[in-house]
Amino acid sequence: MVGRVIQAAIQRHVSKGLTIERATLAEPQPYEAVVRIEACGICHMDLDGPSLCTLPAVFGHEGVGVVEAVGSAARVKVGDRVILGYGSCGTCPSCTQAHPYYCDQSWDVTFGGRRLDGSATLQDSSGTPLHAAFFQQSSFATHAIVPDHCLVTMPQDIPAEVGASITCGVMTGTGAILNVLNVQSGETVLIVGAGAVGLGAVMAARRAGAGEILVVDVRDDRLILAQELGATAVFNPRMGPMDAWVMTQTGRGVGKLLETSGNATAFASAIASLRTGGHMAYAILPSPMEEYMLKPMPLFEKAARFEALSFGNSVPHDLYPRMLEWWRAGEFPVDRLISKFSFAEINLAMERTRSGDVIKAVLMMDCADAA
């Protein structure tokens, strides 16, 4: 592989931390760009990466940076400041009809570890190809190769950490409110889980004019933040059954509900919190990648709509610029979620994300090439 030598955080073992090592990035293909990473958020999908992908691997999928090289037919140019969106094939019917979140090859594009043509984008110092192209970026590195259609131009005055914080998790929560649940002015919405997805949903619901924004989480500090961001009522299920509290608040259950916790008890209680004809969207199943017994009868009895999220049904080229404008206007204070770490502190940032002590860890990259 001929390309530039970079630094990348490589996960070699499931039970061990990441090591920052020298690696070689491939040359960009015609419709690709090489992006120097300024900042990269950490998402729970990065924590789950070892259970989804072959090791050794380079994760990271919430990157922001500057284009440093382009392929011969790329639609971005050197010097462009960009947010790295999620991967999609760009050619299937869903992609060509502006629904990349329903890409026919979504699993392979996201977790396959290679370009769709099977070629590797990254190899370690011994010449061994790495499982990379995670979400078609692998941005836990000083540089990443990205298909040009996944890149969204970002204004120069936006702080890198703000750009990195709106991708994936926050985008999913925002898109859930706007695109999936379609929350309207005056409506009530229940948001279960006050992590990056849930708090993104809180901010989006407030901006949409929701009448009541109910938030449930087991951490009181997150419930306090949720109230500061727009929640009208909050509840810690350690105090009792969530669905009983929801019925006390609403009298009949909620019509629109977003479940983000991935907790089996919360999941069942969320279904019980729906009113007849309600709509529940969920960002993650309980015990992901394991068996979970879903009993459809409660949903059938309530004639409820039950919908999985795919990136919040969001198109990055449409939603990212809007979210940044809302942030500029003080209407979407995503910076309240951010905790910054240096690239060298990646294992600390991953652990604090796993423990829930931080909501949106963002790595601030040194961006120095490996010697």
DRENMARBA-910200 format. One record per residue (C-alpha): x, y negated, z negated; residue in one letter. Coordinates in steps of 0.02 Angstrom, whole numbers, plus 32768, in hexadecimal, padded with zeros to 4 digits. Layout:
% DRENMARBA-910200
XYZA...
This chain:
% DRENMARBA-910200
800080008000M80457F578033V80047EC37FD1G80247E507F40R80607E877E96V7FE77E517E0EI7FBF7E767D59Q7F287EE27D31A7EDC7F287C92A7EDB7FE37CB0I7E71805F7C4EQ7ECE81057C52R7E7981637BC4H7DC7815F7B82V7DFD81567ACDS7E8980D77AE2K7E90801F7B09G7EBB7FCA7BADL7F6E7FA47BDCT7FA07F0D7C45I80127F517CCDE805B7F247D74R7FF17F5E7E06A7FEC7F437EC1T7F547EF77F14L7F2E7F2A7FC8A7F2A7EAE8055E7E7B7E698076P7E157EB58102Q7DC37E3D8180P7D2B7E138115Y7D847E0F806EE7DDD7D8E8003A7E627D957F7DV7E2B7D2F7EE6V7E9E7CF27E5CR7E387D107DBFI7E247C7C7D49E7DAC7CCE7CCFA7D4B7D6E7CBDC7CBA7D977C4BG7CAB7E3E7BF2I7C087E9E7C04C7BCE7F3F7BB3H7BDF7F937C5DM7C9B7F7A7C49D7C917FD77BA3L7C2D80627BF6D7CA380697C8BG7D0781017C51P7C6781697C49S7C3981367CFBL7CDF81347D56C7D7D819B7D6ET7E1581627D0CL7E8F810D7D1EP7E22807A7D4AA7E197FBC7D4BV7D727F757D14F7D317EC27D0AG7C9F7E7E7D70H7C7D7DCC7D34E7D0C7D727D87G7D257CBC7DB9V7DBB7C7E7E1AG7E0B7C2C7EB1V7E1D7C7B7F5DV7ED67C927F85E7ECF7CFC8023A7E4A7D2F809FV7E2F7DB38124G7E297D8381DBS7D6B7D7281E0A7D457D39812EA7CBD7CB88112R7D177C668081V7DB97C05808AK7E597BF78026V7E407B7D7F97G7D867BA07F7ED7D567BB27EC7R7CDF7C447EB8V7C777CB17E45I7C867D6A7E6AL7BD87DB37E7FG7BA77E6A7E73Y7BD27EDF7F01G7B5E7F127F8DS7B7C7F638036C7B3B7ECC8095G7AF77F358125T7A657FA180E7C79B17F648100P79A47F24804DS7A457EBF805EC7A177E758107T796A7E4780C4Q79B67DE38033A79997E6A7FAFH7A4E7EA07F89P7A187ED97EDBY79BF7F697F34Y7A587F977F9CC7A4A804A7FDED7AFF806A7FACQ7AF8800F7F05S7B40809E7E9CW7BD580BC7F0FD7BF680037F25V7BF17FE67E6AT7C4480807E22F7C9680DB7EB4G7D4380957E91G7D6E80727F46R7D34800A7FD8R7CA280598033L7D1A809580BBD7D7380FA8034G7E128093802DS7E60805E7F89A7E717FA87F57T7EEE7FBF7ECAL7F7B80327E97Q7FEA80387DFED80A680207DF9S80C480D87E20S805E80CD7EBFG7FC7812A7E79T7F2080E57EB7P7EB480A27E2AL7DF880B07E18H7DD77FFA7E40A7D5C7F937EA8A7CED7F997E0CF7C507F3A7E43F7CC27F187EDBQ7D367EAA7E75Q7D937EF97DDFS7DB67E4D7D98S7E117E837CF8F7EAA7E4C7D59A7F047DB07D92T7EC27DCB7E43H7E347E2C7E94A7DFF7E5E7F42I7D487E357F62V7CD67E427FFBP7CB47D918034D7BF67DA4802EH7C037DC27F72C7C587D1A7F52L7BF47C817F1CV7C467BD67F26T7C547B7E7E7EM7C707AC27E64P7D1D7A8E7E2AQ7CDD7A387D8DD7C887AD27D43I7CF37B1F7CB8P7D2E7BCC7CE9A7CE77C1A7C4CE7C3A7BD57C73V7C3E7C1E7D22G7C777CC67CDFA7BEE7CC97C5BS7B597CBE7CD0I7B7D7D5B7D34T7B367E0A7D1AC7AEC7E087C69G7AAD7D557C5FV7A787D5D7D16M7A177DFE7CF3T79B87DAF7C62G79957D117CC4T795D7D717D5CG78EE7DE17CF2A788C7D497CB7I78847CEE7D5DL78827D787DE1N783D7E147D8DV77C97DDF7D00L77A47D397D56N77857CE17CB0V77187C487CC9Q76FA7BAB7C63S769C7BD17BC3G76B17C8E7BCBE76F27CFB7B3DT778B7D687B55V77E07DE47AE0L789C7DFB7AF1I78E77E917A97V79A17E7D7A78G79FE7DD97A68A7A9E7DFF7AC4G7AD67DAB7B65A7A437DF27BC8V79C27DC87B43G7A027D197B1EL7A0E7CF47BD8G79577D237BDEA792F7CB17B4AV797E7C1B7BA1M79267C447C45A787E7C5B7BEEA788E7BB47B97R78B97B5F7C3AR78247BB67C8EA77B27B697C0AG77807C097BB1A77057BE67B25G77437C687AA8E77F07CB77AB1I77FB7D487A36L78A87D927A17V78D97E2F79B9V79887E627983D79DB7EBA78EFV7A5B7E2E78D7R7A1C7D94787BD7AA77D2678C2D7A6A7D4B7972R79B67D287941L79EC7C7E78FFI7A437C5979A5L79AA7C967A04A79407C1679A7Q79BC7B8D79D0E79B27BBE7A87L78F47BBF7A8FG78A77C547A35A78067C2379DDT78027CBA7968A78837D3E793CV78817DE478E1F79007E5F789CN78BA7F1178ADP79187F42780FR78867EEA77BAM78027F5D7805G77B67F9D78A9P77CE7F25793AM77277F4D798CD76C87F2678EAA771E7E7C78E3W76F57E5B7999V763E7E83797CM763C7E0C78E7T76887D847955Q76187D9F79ECT757C7DFC79B4G757E7E6E7A4DR76337E8D7A83G769B7E377B06V767E7E307BC0G77357E197BEEK77C67E717B9AL78817E837BB9L78DB7F127B61E79997F007B5CT79CE7F5F7AC1S79E4800F7B04G79A8804F7A5BN792F80E17A5FA78C780A679CBT78BC7FF57A10A789080397ABCF77FA809A7A79A77C480097A0CS77CF7F957AA2A775580007B03I76E07FFD7A6CA76ED7F3E7A6BS76A07F2C7B18L75ED7EF67B30R757E7F4D7BADT75BA7F217C5BG76637EE67C19G77077EE57C77H77A77F287C29M78517F137C7DA78EA7F6B7C37Y79A27F4B7C53A79E67FEF7C0FI79A080957BD7L79BF80DA7B29P7A5D81467B25S7A93811A7BD7P7AD181AE7C3EM7A7D82267BC3E79D182747BBDE7945820B7B75Y789382497B60M781E81C57BA8L776981E87B81K76FF81967C08P765781A77BAFM766581047B4AP768B80A77BECL75FB80FE7C45F758180D57BB8E75AD801D7BC7K75B6801B7C85A765F7FCC7C69A76E07FA37CECR778C7FEA7CC4F781F7FAA7D2AE78DB7FC57D2AA79487F2E7D4EL79CC7F267DD5S7A357E8B7DB0F79927E367D81G795F7E417E39N79D27DAB7E4ES7A327D707EE7V7AD47D1F7EA8P7ADB7CA07F36H7A317C617EFFD7A357C717E41L7AE97C457E12Y7AE17B927E55P7A397B767E01R7A797BB57D59M7B117B447D63L7AA47AAE7D89E7A357AD97CF4W7AD27AE37C89W7B0B7A387CC7R7A6179F27C9BA7A697A397BEAG79D97AAF7C0EE7A3B7B527C0AF7AC07B4A7B81P7B177BEC7BADV7BB87BA97B60D7B677BCC7AB6R7B807C867AD9L7C397C7F7B07I7CD07CB87AA3S7D747C9F7B01K7E087D187AFEF7EAE7D1A7B59S7ECC7DA67BD6F7F4A7DF17B5CA7EBE7DFF7ADCE7E517E6C7B4BI7E497EFE7AD2N7E147E8B7A44L7D917E3D7AB5A7D507EE97AE8M7D467F227A33E7CEC7E8679F9R7C727E9A7A88T7C557F507A58R7C377F2279A1S7BC07E9679CFG7C297E137976D7C2D7DAD7A16V7BA47D977A96I7C037D677B33K7CBF7D817B2AA7D1A7D297BB7V7DCE7D4E7BE4L7E327CB47C16M7EB27CF77C90M7F687CC17C93D7F6B7CE87D4CC80287CFC7D51A80607D7D7DD0D80C07E117D8DA817A7DFD7DA4A
